[in-house]
Amino acid sequence: MTVFELCMFLIKRKRYEQATMQNKVNVFYANNQLKDDEYTQLLTEIDTQQTQA
């Protein structure tokens, strides 16, 4: 399982609050563990989950 897949899994299952998960995604991106498009997808998914709440 890649970092991207793991993050998407956690976001979809709402395992963390929005701010906490966004911080985790930012750290993975800063450490070059996510590609630009993966980072964008994860942030979009986090925003979508926040909007649905």
N, C-alpha and C positions, 0 to 999 in steps of 0.2 A: 504494500500500500504506500503510495507516494504521500508527501506532505500535503499536496493539494487535495488528494482524495480523503485524507484524514480530516483536514479542516472542513471540507464540504460535508462530511459525515457528521461532525460535531455541530456545525451550523444548522443543518437540517433537523437534527434531533434536539436543538436548543439546549445543549449541555452547559453553556455558559451564557452569562448576560452579554448583551450586545457590545458594550464597551470593552469588556474583558476579551471577548473573542476577536474584536477588531485589533486590540493590542497584540494578541498572539499572532494574527496574520501579518501585522506590520513588522514584528520581530522576524518572522520567517522570511519576509520579503527583504528586509534590511540585510539579512545574512545570506542572501542569494539562494535561498532554498525554494523560492517560487519565481516563475517567469512573469513577465509583465502582464500577459493575458490572463494567467491564472490568478494573479493578485486582483486584477480588475473584476474577474468573475466572482471571486470570494467576497469582495466588498459589495458588489451588486447583490449577492445573495444575503449578506448580512442586512443590508438596507431593506430588502424585500421582506425578510423575517420581521424586522422592526416595524415595518408598515402594517403587516398583518396582525401584529399584537394589539 
